[in-house]
Amino acid sequence: MAHHESIEINPEIMFGKPVIKGTRITVELLLRKLASGLTAEQIIEEHPRLAVADIRAAEAFAADYMADEQVAFG
């Protein structure tokens, strides 16, 4: 998987889920907020420590993660 500067995985932070570096905001949370229809700007209003680049990094991380997944047909 590609290296993502803004994403941190540490077993001592949020049970090892990928987070935005320096926060406890998970990639999963950001993706769920985007999927619910929130814009990057609305998410930043809720989490002012974030920047648009952090949200884009979460999307890129998820895309790279999915690219490495194996799909089973059966």
PyMOL Python script that loads the backbone (N, CA, C, O; Angstrom):
from pymol import cmd

cmd.read_pdbstr("""\
ATOM      1  N   MET A   1       0.849  -1.181   0.000  1.00  0.00           N
ATOM      2  CA  MET A   1       0.000   0.000   0.000  1.00  0.00           C
ATOM      3  C   MET A   1       0.890   1.238   0.000  1.00  0.00           C
ATOM      4  O   MET A   1       1.976   1.234   0.579  1.00  0.00           O
ATOM      5  N   ALA A   2       0.431   2.266  -0.637  1.00  0.00           N
ATOM      6  CA  ALA A   2       1.170   3.525  -0.704  1.00  0.00           C
ATOM      7  C   ALA A   2       1.283   4.150   0.684  1.00  0.00           C
ATOM      8  O   ALA A   2       0.435   3.935   1.550  1.00  0.00           O
ATOM      9  N   HIS A   3       2.333   4.918   0.873  1.00  0.00           N
ATOM     10  CA  HIS A   3       2.527   5.636   2.134  1.00  0.00           C
ATOM     11  C   HIS A   3       1.705   6.925   2.107  1.00  0.00           C
ATOM     12  O   HIS A   3       1.692   7.645   1.109  1.00  0.00           O
ATOM     13  N   HIS A   4       1.035   7.197   3.196  1.00  0.00           N
ATOM     14  CA  HIS A   4       0.208   8.407   3.294  1.00  0.00           C
ATOM     15  C   HIS A   4       0.705   9.230   4.481  1.00  0.00           C
ATOM     16  O   HIS A   4       0.561   8.830   5.636  1.00  0.00           O
ATOM     17  N   GLU A   5       1.285  10.376   4.175  1.00  0.00           N
ATOM     18  CA  GLU A   5       1.879  11.239   5.203  1.00  0.00           C
ATOM     19  C   GLU A   5       0.884  11.659   6.284  1.00  0.00           C
ATOM     20  O   GLU A   5       1.256  11.777   7.452  1.00  0.00           O
ATOM     21  N   SER A   6      -0.366  11.885   5.911  1.00  0.00           N
ATOM     22  CA  SER A   6      -1.357  12.423   6.846  1.00  0.00           C
ATOM     23  C   SER A   6      -2.053  11.354   7.678  1.00  0.00           C
ATOM     24  O   SER A   6      -2.796  11.675   8.605  1.00  0.00           O
ATOM     25  N   ILE A   7      -1.818  10.089   7.355  1.00  0.00           N
ATOM     26  CA  ILE A   7      -2.525   8.994   8.022  1.00  0.00           C
ATOM     27  C   ILE A   7      -1.571   8.258   8.958  1.00  0.00           C
ATOM     28  O   ILE A   7      -0.423   7.973   8.615  1.00  0.00           O
ATOM     29  N   GLU A   8      -2.080   7.964  10.139  1.00  0.00           N
ATOM     30  CA  GLU A   8      -1.279   7.261  11.148  1.00  0.00           C
ATOM     31  C   GLU A   8      -2.032   6.016  11.603  1.00  0.00           C
ATOM     32  O   GLU A   8      -3.244   6.052  11.815  1.00  0.00           O
ATOM     33  N   ILE A   9      -1.308   4.930  11.748  1.00  0.00           N
ATOM     34  CA  ILE A   9      -1.866   3.699  12.316  1.00  0.00           C
ATOM     35  C   ILE A   9      -1.003   3.325  13.506  1.00  0.00           C
ATOM     36  O   ILE A   9       0.172   2.988  13.362  1.00  0.00           O
ATOM     37  N   ASN A  10      -1.605   3.391  14.679  1.00  0.00           N
ATOM     38  CA  ASN A  10      -0.898   3.131  15.924  1.00  0.00           C
ATOM     39  C   ASN A  10      -1.833   2.324  16.820  1.00  0.00           C
ATOM     40  O   ASN A  10      -2.937   2.782  17.114  1.00  0.00           O
ATOM     41  N   PRO A  11      -1.419   1.133  17.261  1.00  0.00           N
ATOM     42  CA  PRO A  11      -2.307   0.301  18.079  1.00  0.00           C
ATOM     43  C   PRO A  11      -2.765   0.975  19.371  1.00  0.00           C
ATOM     44  O   PRO A  11      -3.742   0.542  19.982  1.00  0.00           O
ATOM     45  N   GLU A  12      -2.073   2.021  19.787  1.00  0.00           N
ATOM     46  CA  GLU A  12      -2.451   2.710  21.027  1.00  0.00           C
ATOM     47  C   GLU A  12      -3.412   3.875  20.791  1.00  0.00           C
ATOM     48  O   GLU A  12      -3.853   4.524  21.740  1.00  0.00           O
ATOM     49  N   ILE A  13      -3.732   4.137  19.529  1.00  0.00           N
ATOM     50  CA  ILE A  13      -4.666   5.218  19.204  1.00  0.00           C
ATOM     51  C   ILE A  13      -5.855   4.613  18.468  1.00  0.00           C
ATOM     52  O   ILE A  13      -5.691   4.017  17.403  1.00  0.00           O
ATOM     53  N   MET A  14      -7.041   4.763  19.024  1.00  0.00           N
ATOM     54  CA  MET A  14      -8.286   4.287  18.420  1.00  0.00           C
ATOM     55  C   MET A  14      -8.199   2.820  17.990  1.00  0.00           C
ATOM     56  O   MET A  14      -8.680   2.439  16.923  1.00  0.00           O
ATOM     57  N   PHE A  15      -7.574   2.007  18.848  1.00  0.00           N
ATOM     58  CA  PHE A  15      -7.472   0.559  18.633  1.00  0.00           C
ATOM     59  C   PHE A  15      -6.762   0.207  17.322  1.00  0.00           C
ATOM     60  O   PHE A  15      -7.006  -0.852  16.744  1.00  0.00           O
ATOM     61  N   GLY A  16      -5.885   1.099  16.859  1.00  0.00           N
ATOM     62  CA  GLY A  16      -5.122   0.825  15.653  1.00  0.00           C
ATOM     63  C   GLY A  16      -5.823   1.180  14.356  1.00  0.00           C
ATOM     64  O   GLY A  16      -5.299   0.904  13.277  1.00  0.00           O
ATOM     65  N   LYS A  17      -7.010   1.794  14.441  1.00  0.00           N
ATOM     66  CA  LYS A  17      -7.679   2.227  13.209  1.00  0.00           C
ATOM     67  C   LYS A  17      -6.887   3.375  12.602  1.00  0.00           C
ATOM     68  O   LYS A  17      -6.268   4.145  13.337  1.00  0.00           O
ATOM     69  N   PRO A  18      -6.890   3.507  11.287  1.00  0.00           N
ATOM     70  CA  PRO A  18      -6.198   4.634  10.654  1.00  0.00           C
ATOM     71  C   PRO A  18      -6.855   5.954  11.045  1.00  0.00           C
ATOM     72  O   PRO A  18      -8.075   6.103  10.962  1.00  0.00           O
ATOM     73  N   VAL A  19      -6.036   6.900  11.468  1.00  0.00           N
ATOM     74  CA  VAL A  19      -6.514   8.223  11.876  1.00  0.00           C
ATOM     75  C   VAL A  19      -5.723   9.301  11.156  1.00  0.00           C
ATOM     76  O   VAL A  19      -4.648   9.046  10.612  1.00  0.00           O
ATOM     77  N   ILE A  20      -6.270  10.511  11.159  1.00  0.00           N
ATOM     78  CA  ILE A  20      -5.520  11.657  10.689  1.00  0.00           C
ATOM     79  C   ILE A  20      -4.436  11.922  11.720  1.00  0.00           C
ATOM     80  O   ILE A  20      -4.716  12.054  12.911  1.00  0.00           O
ATOM     81  N   LYS A  21      -3.203  11.996  11.256  1.00  0.00           N
ATOM     82  CA  LYS A  21      -2.057  12.145  12.150  1.00  0.00           C
ATOM     83  C   LYS A  21      -2.269  13.315  13.110  1.00  0.00           C
ATOM     84  O   LYS A  21      -2.675  14.404  12.704  1.00  0.00           O
ATOM     85  N   GLY A  22      -1.987  13.068  14.391  1.00  0.00           N
ATOM     86  CA  GLY A  22      -2.107  14.095  15.417  1.00  0.00           C
ATOM     87  C   GLY A  22      -3.520  14.276  15.951  1.00  0.00           C
ATOM     88  O   GLY A  22      -3.773  15.176  16.751  1.00  0.00           O
ATOM     89  N   THR A  23      -4.456  13.411  15.503  1.00  0.00           N
ATOM     90  CA  THR A  23      -5.838  13.485  15.983  1.00  0.00           C
ATOM     91  C   THR A  23      -6.306  12.083  16.359  1.00  0.00           C
ATOM     92  O   THR A  23      -5.569  11.106  16.224  1.00  0.00           O
ATOM     93  N   ARG A  24      -7.527  12.009  16.823  1.00  0.00           N
ATOM     94  CA  ARG A  24      -8.194  10.735  17.039  1.00  0.00           C
ATOM     95  C   ARG A  24      -9.359  10.594  16.056  1.00  0.00           C
ATOM     96  O   ARG A  24     -10.293   9.828  16.294  1.00  0.00           O
ATOM     97  N   ILE A  25      -9.294  11.333  14.961  1.00  0.00           N
ATOM     98  CA  ILE A  25     -10.336  11.312  13.946  1.00  0.00           C
ATOM     99  C   ILE A  25      -9.984  10.217  12.940  1.00  0.00           C
ATOM    100  O   ILE A  25      -8.968  10.290  12.249  1.00  0.00           O
ATOM    101  N   THR A  26     -10.853   9.194  12.873  1.00  0.00           N
ATOM    102  CA  THR A  26     -10.555   8.046  12.031  1.00  0.00           C
ATOM    103  C   THR A  26     -10.920   8.302  10.567  1.00  0.00           C
ATOM    104  O   THR A  26     -11.797   9.102  10.243  1.00  0.00           O
ATOM    105  N   VAL A  27     -10.214   7.595   9.717  1.00  0.00           N
ATOM    106  CA  VAL A  27     -10.540   7.607   8.292  1.00  0.00           C
ATOM    107  C   VAL A  27     -11.984   7.150   8.117  1.00  0.00           C
ATOM    108  O   VAL A  27     -12.726   7.722   7.319  1.00  0.00           O
ATOM    109  N   GLU A  28     -12.375   6.138   8.851  1.00  0.00           N
ATOM    110  CA  GLU A  28     -13.738   5.615   8.764  1.00  0.00           C
ATOM    111  C   GLU A  28     -14.763   6.704   9.058  1.00  0.00           C
ATOM    112  O   GLU A  28     -15.739   6.843   8.320  1.00  0.00           O
ATOM    113  N   LEU A  29     -14.562   7.471  10.113  1.00  0.00           N
ATOM    114  CA  LEU A  29     -15.496   8.541  10.465  1.00  0.00           C
ATOM    115  C   LEU A  29     -15.626   9.543   9.324  1.00  0.00           C
ATOM    116  O   LEU A  29     -16.732   9.951   8.970  1.00  0.00           O
ATOM    117  N   LEU A  30     -14.493   9.937   8.751  1.00  0.00           N
ATOM    118  CA  LEU A  30     -14.535  10.907   7.657  1.00  0.00           C
ATOM    119  C   LEU A  30     -15.271  10.337   6.449  1.00  0.00           C
ATOM    120  O   LEU A  30     -16.059  11.042   5.818  1.00  0.00           O
ATOM    121  N   LEU A  31     -15.028   9.084   6.123  1.00  0.00           N
ATOM    122  CA  LEU A  31     -15.717   8.470   4.987  1.00  0.00           C
ATOM    123  C   LEU A  31     -17.211   8.370   5.238  1.00  0.00           C
ATOM    124  O   LEU A  31     -18.010   8.589   4.328  1.00  0.00           O
ATOM    125  N   ARG A  32     -17.590   8.045   6.455  1.00  0.00           N
ATOM    126  CA  ARG A  32     -19.020   7.961   6.784  1.00  0.00           C
ATOM    127  C   ARG A  32     -19.685   9.328   6.682  1.00  0.00           C
ATOM    128  O   ARG A  32     -20.812   9.438   6.200  1.00  0.00           O
ATOM    129  N   LYS A  33     -18.991  10.367   7.132  1.00  0.00           N
ATOM    130  CA  LYS A  33     -19.543  11.717   7.030  1.00  0.00           C
ATOM    131  C   LYS A  33     -19.694  12.126   5.566  1.00  0.00           C
ATOM    132  O   LYS A  33     -20.707  12.714   5.188  1.00  0.00           O
ATOM    133  N   LEU A  34     -18.697  11.820   4.747  1.00  0.00           N
ATOM    134  CA  LEU A  34     -18.799  12.125   3.320  1.00  0.00           C
ATOM    135  C   LEU A  34     -19.940  11.337   2.679  1.00  0.00           C
ATOM    136  O   LEU A  34     -20.696  11.874   1.870  1.00  0.00           O
ATOM    137  N   ALA A  35     -20.057  10.061   3.045  1.00  0.00           N
ATOM    138  CA  ALA A  35     -21.110   9.214   2.481  1.00  0.00           C
ATOM    139  C   ALA A  35     -22.501   9.693   2.883  1.00  0.00           C
ATOM    140  O   ALA A  35     -23.468   9.484   2.150  1.00  0.00           O
ATOM    141  N   SER A  36     -22.603  10.334   4.045  1.00  0.00           N
ATOM    142  CA  SER A  36     -23.909  10.831   4.481  1.00  0.00           C
ATOM    143  C   SER A  36     -24.282  12.136   3.789  1.00  0.00           C
ATOM    144  O   SER A  36     -25.387  12.651   3.962  1.00  0.00           O
ATOM    145  N   GLY A  37     -23.344  12.666   3.000  1.00  0.00           N
ATOM    146  CA  GLY A  37     -23.653  13.873   2.237  1.00  0.00           C
ATOM    147  C   GLY A  37     -22.981  15.141   2.713  1.00  0.00           C
ATOM    148  O   GLY A  37     -23.152  16.199   2.106  1.00  0.00           O
ATOM    149  N   LEU A  38     -22.216  15.053   3.793  1.00  0.00           N
ATOM    150  CA  LEU A  38     -21.521  16.254   4.263  1.00  0.00           C
ATOM    151  C   LEU A  38     -20.402  16.620   3.290  1.00  0.00           C
ATOM    152  O   LEU A  38     -19.763  15.748   2.701  1.00  0.00           O
ATOM    153  N   THR A  39     -20.180  17.903   3.137  1.00  0.00           N
ATOM    154  CA  THR A  39     -19.061  18.369   2.320  1.00  0.00           C
ATOM    155  C   THR A  39     -17.811  18.454   3.193  1.00  0.00           C
ATOM    156  O   THR A  39     -17.889  18.411   4.421  1.00  0.00           O
ATOM    157  N   ALA A  40     -16.666  18.574   2.538  1.00  0.00           N
ATOM    158  CA  ALA A  40     -15.417  18.735   3.292  1.00  0.00           C
ATOM    159  C   ALA A  40     -15.504  19.966   4.189  1.00  0.00           C
ATOM    160  O   ALA A  40     -15.039  19.939   5.328  1.00  0.00           O
ATOM    161  N   GLU A  41     -16.087  21.025   3.689  1.00  0.00           N
ATOM    162  CA  GLU A  41     -16.208  22.253   4.477  1.00  0.00           C
ATOM    163  C   GLU A  41     -17.083  22.053   5.711  1.00  0.00           C
ATOM    164  O   GLU A  41     -16.782  22.590   6.777  1.00  0.00           O
ATOM    165  N   GLN A  42     -18.158  21.288   5.577  1.00  0.00           N
ATOM    166  CA  GLN A  42     -19.022  21.011   6.728  1.00  0.00           C
ATOM    167  C   GLN A  42     -18.294  20.153   7.762  1.00  0.00           C
ATOM    168  O   GLN A  42     -18.447  20.360   8.966  1.00  0.00           O
ATOM    169  N   ILE A  43     -17.511  19.200   7.294  1.00  0.00           N
ATOM    170  CA  ILE A  43     -16.738  18.361   8.213  1.00  0.00           C
ATOM    171  C   ILE A  43     -15.721  19.214   8.963  1.00  0.00           C
ATOM    172  O   ILE A  43     -15.525  19.039  10.166  1.00  0.00           O
ATOM    173  N   ILE A  44     -15.085  20.124   8.264  1.00  0.00           N
ATOM    174  CA  ILE A  44     -14.100  20.999   8.913  1.00  0.00           C
ATOM    175  C   ILE A  44     -14.769  21.907   9.938  1.00  0.00           C
ATOM    176  O   ILE A  44     -14.164  22.224  10.963  1.00  0.00           O
ATOM    177  N   GLU A  45     -15.994  22.328   9.684  1.00  0.00           N
ATOM    178  CA  GLU A  45     -16.725  23.109  10.692  1.00  0.00           C
ATOM    179  C   GLU A  45     -16.902  22.305  11.975  1.00  0.00           C
ATOM    180  O   GLU A  45     -16.820  22.854  13.073  1.00  0.00           O
ATOM    181  N   GLU A  46     -17.146  21.004  11.834  1.00  0.00           N
ATOM    182  CA  GLU A  46     -17.311  20.121  12.999  1.00  0.00           C
ATOM    183  C   GLU A  46     -15.980  19.761  13.649  1.00  0.00           C
ATOM    184  O   GLU A  46     -15.918  19.513  14.853  1.00  0.00           O
ATOM    185  N   HIS A  47     -14.920  19.733  12.851  1.00  0.00           N
ATOM    186  CA  HIS A  47     -13.587  19.339  13.323  1.00  0.00           C
ATOM    187  C   HIS A  47     -12.572  20.366  12.828  1.00  0.00           C
ATOM    188  O   HIS A  47     -11.866  20.112  11.852  1.00  0.00           O
ATOM    189  N   PRO A  48     -12.489  21.519  13.486  1.00  0.00           N
ATOM    190  CA  PRO A  48     -11.663  22.621  12.967  1.00  0.00           C
ATOM    191  C   PRO A  48     -10.171  22.335  12.870  1.00  0.00           C
ATOM    192  O   PRO A  48      -9.452  23.095  12.221  1.00  0.00           O
ATOM    193  N   ARG A  49      -9.684  21.277  13.486  1.00  0.00           N
ATOM    194  CA  ARG A  49      -8.256  20.929  13.368  1.00  0.00           C
ATOM    195  C   ARG A  49      -7.937  20.327  12.012  1.00  0.00           C
ATOM    196  O   ARG A  49      -6.769  20.218  11.638  1.00  0.00           O
ATOM    197  N   LEU A  50      -8.969  19.934  11.273  1.00  0.00           N
ATOM    198  CA  LEU A  50      -8.762  19.309   9.969  1.00  0.00           C
ATOM    199  C   LEU A  50      -8.632  20.347   8.866  1.00  0.00           C
ATOM    200  O   LEU A  50      -9.075  21.488   8.999  1.00  0.00           O
ATOM    201  N   ALA A  51      -8.014  19.920   7.777  1.00  0.00           N
ATOM    202  CA  ALA A  51      -7.942  20.715   6.552  1.00  0.00           C
ATOM    203  C   ALA A  51      -8.520  19.862   5.424  1.00  0.00           C
ATOM    204  O   ALA A  51      -8.644  18.645   5.563  1.00  0.00           O
ATOM    205  N   VAL A  52      -8.866  20.488   4.332  1.00  0.00           N
ATOM    206  CA  VAL A  52      -9.380  19.755   3.176  1.00  0.00           C
ATOM    207  C   VAL A  52      -8.378  18.673   2.767  1.00  0.00           C
ATOM    208  O   VAL A  52      -8.778  17.575   2.379  1.00  0.00           O
ATOM    209  N   ALA A  53      -7.093  18.973   2.849  1.00  0.00           N
ATOM    210  CA  ALA A  53      -6.063  17.993   2.490  1.00  0.00           C
ATOM    211  C   ALA A  53      -6.155  16.739   3.350  1.00  0.00           C
ATOM    212  O   ALA A  53      -5.876  15.645   2.861  1.00  0.00           O
ATOM    213  N   ASP A  54      -6.538  16.870   4.612  1.00  0.00           N
ATOM    214  CA  ASP A  54      -6.692  15.702   5.489  1.00  0.00           C
ATOM    215  C   ASP A  54      -7.838  14.813   5.012  1.00  0.00           C
ATOM    216  O   ASP A  54      -7.730  13.587   5.019  1.00  0.00           O
ATOM    217  N   ILE A  55      -8.919  15.435   4.606  1.00  0.00           N
ATOM    218  CA  ILE A  55     -10.076  14.676   4.131  1.00  0.00           C
ATOM    219  C   ILE A  55      -9.736  13.978   2.824  1.00  0.00           C
ATOM    220  O   ILE A  55     -10.110  12.823   2.624  1.00  0.00           O
ATOM    221  N   ARG A  56      -9.043  14.655   1.947  1.00  0.00           N
ATOM    222  CA  ARG A  56      -8.624  14.045   0.681  1.00  0.00           C
ATOM    223  C   ARG A  56      -7.639  12.903   0.943  1.00  0.00           C
ATOM    224  O   ARG A  56      -7.659  11.893   0.240  1.00  0.00           O
ATOM    225  N   ALA A  57      -6.782  13.060   1.949  1.00  0.00           N
ATOM    226  CA  ALA A  57      -5.839  11.994   2.309  1.00  0.00           C
ATOM    227  C   ALA A  57      -6.590  10.760   2.804  1.00  0.00           C
ATOM    228  O   ALA A  57      -6.199   9.633   2.500  1.00  0.00           O
ATOM    229  N   ALA A  58      -7.663  10.967   3.561  1.00  0.00           N
ATOM    230  CA  ALA A  58      -8.476   9.839   4.036  1.00  0.00           C
ATOM    231  C   ALA A  58      -9.106   9.115   2.859  1.00  0.00           C
ATOM    232  O   ALA A  58      -9.148   7.885   2.836  1.00  0.00           O
ATOM    233  N   GLU A  59      -9.595   9.867   1.884  1.00  0.00           N
ATOM    234  CA  GLU A  59     -10.186   9.248   0.693  1.00  0.00           C
ATOM    235  C   GLU A  59      -9.132   8.461  -0.089  1.00  0.00           C
ATOM    236  O   GLU A  59      -9.390   7.342  -0.531  1.00  0.00           O
ATOM    237  N   ALA A  60      -7.963   9.040  -0.255  1.00  0.00           N
ATOM    238  CA  ALA A  60      -6.890   8.373  -0.996  1.00  0.00           C
ATOM    239  C   ALA A  60      -6.436   7.109  -0.265  1.00  0.00           C
ATOM    240  O   ALA A  60      -6.181   6.084  -0.896  1.00  0.00           O
ATOM    241  N   PHE A  61      -6.335   7.182   1.060  1.00  0.00           N
ATOM    242  CA  PHE A  61      -5.952   6.015   1.849  1.00  0.00           C
ATOM    243  C   PHE A  61      -6.961   4.893   1.646  1.00  0.00           C
ATOM    244  O   PHE A  61      -6.582   3.744   1.422  1.00  0.00           O
ATOM    245  N   ALA A  62      -8.234   5.223   1.725  1.00  0.00           N
ATOM    246  CA  ALA A  62      -9.278   4.211   1.560  1.00  0.00           C
ATOM    247  C   ALA A  62      -9.232   3.601   0.161  1.00  0.00           C
ATOM    248  O   ALA A  62      -9.392   2.390   0.007  1.00  0.00           O
ATOM    249  N   ALA A  63      -9.017   4.425  -0.848  1.00  0.00           N
ATOM    250  CA  ALA A  63      -8.931   3.916  -2.219  1.00  0.00           C
ATOM    251  C   ALA A  63      -7.746   2.965  -2.373  1.00  0.00           C
ATOM    252  O   ALA A  63      -7.867   1.912  -2.999  1.00  0.00           O
ATOM    253  N   ASP A  64      -6.607   3.338  -1.806  1.00  0.00           N
ATOM    254  CA  ASP A  64      -5.433   2.467  -1.884  1.00  0.00           C
ATOM    255  C   ASP A  64      -5.661   1.176  -1.111  1.00  0.00           C
ATOM    256  O   ASP A  64      -5.245   0.106  -1.555  1.00  0.00           O
ATOM    257  N   TYR A  65      -6.312   1.265   0.032  1.00  0.00           N
ATOM    258  CA  TYR A  65      -6.620   0.073   0.822  1.00  0.00           C
ATOM    259  C   TYR A  65      -7.513  -0.876   0.011  1.00  0.00           C
ATOM    260  O   TYR A  65      -7.267  -2.082  -0.039  1.00  0.00           O
ATOM    261  N   MET A  66      -8.547  -0.321  -0.620  1.00  0.00           N
ATOM    262  CA  MET A  66      -9.459  -1.141  -1.404  1.00  0.00           C
ATOM    263  C   MET A  66      -8.767  -1.740  -2.628  1.00  0.00           C
ATOM    264  O   MET A  66      -9.096  -2.852  -3.043  1.00  0.00           O
ATOM    265  N   ALA A  67      -7.831  -1.025  -3.196  1.00  0.00           N
ATOM    266  CA  ALA A  67      -7.101  -1.537  -4.358  1.00  0.00           C
ATOM    267  C   ALA A  67      -6.295  -2.780  -4.004  1.00  0.00           C
ATOM    268  O   ALA A  67      -6.049  -3.624  -4.865  1.00  0.00           O
ATOM    269  N   ASP A  68      -5.882  -2.899  -2.743  1.00  0.00           N
ATOM    270  CA  ASP A  68      -5.084  -4.039  -2.298  1.00  0.00           C
ATOM    271  C   ASP A  68      -5.942  -5.213  -1.811  1.00  0.00           C
ATOM    272  O   ASP A  68      -5.412  -6.290  -1.541  1.00  0.00           O
ATOM    273  N   GLU A  69      -7.255  -5.015  -1.697  1.00  0.00           N
ATOM    274  CA  GLU A  69      -8.140  -6.064  -1.217  1.00  0.00           C
ATOM    275  C   GLU A  69      -8.345  -7.122  -2.295  1.00  0.00           C
ATOM    276  O   GLU A  69      -8.410  -6.811  -3.484  1.00  0.00           O
ATOM    277  N   GLN A  70      -8.445  -8.355  -1.869  1.00  0.00           N
ATOM    278  CA  GLN A  70      -8.772  -9.439  -2.794  1.00  0.00           C
ATOM    279  C   GLN A  70     -10.260  -9.670  -2.747  1.00  0.00           C
ATOM    280  O   GLN A  70     -10.858  -9.698  -1.672  1.00  0.00           O
ATOM    281  N   VAL A  71     -10.847  -9.832  -3.884  1.00  0.00           N
ATOM    282  CA  VAL A  71     -12.289 -10.046  -3.974  1.00  0.00           C
ATOM    283  C   VAL A  71     -12.528 -11.533  -4.214  1.00  0.00           C
ATOM    284  O   VAL A  71     -11.946 -12.138  -5.114  1.00  0.00           O
ATOM    285  N   ALA A  72     -13.402 -12.106  -3.382  1.00  0.00           N
ATOM    286  CA  ALA A  72     -13.737 -13.519  -3.529  1.00  0.00           C
ATOM    287  C   ALA A  72     -15.111 -13.636  -4.195  1.00  0.00           C
ATOM    288  O   ALA A  72     -16.071 -12.983  -3.787  1.00  0.00           O
ATOM    289  N   PHE A  73     -15.183 -14.456  -5.197  1.00  0.00           N
ATOM    290  CA  PHE A  73     -16.456 -14.717  -5.862  1.00  0.00           C
ATOM    291  C   PHE A  73     -16.887 -16.130  -5.484  1.00  0.00           C
ATOM    292  O   PHE A  73     -16.078 -17.057  -5.458  1.00  0.00           O
ATOM    293  N   GLY A  74     -18.143 -16.270  -5.200  1.00  0.00           N
ATOM    294  CA  GLY A  74     -18.538 -17.615  -4.849  1.00  0.00           C
ATOM    295  C   GLY A  74     -19.941 -17.820  -4.708  1.00  0.00           C
ATOM    296  O   GLY A  74     -20.375 -18.932  -4.411  1.00  0.00           O
TER     297      GLY A  74
END
""", "prot")
cmd.dss("prot")
cmd.show_as("cartoon", "prot")
cmd.util.cbc("prot")
cmd.orient("prot")
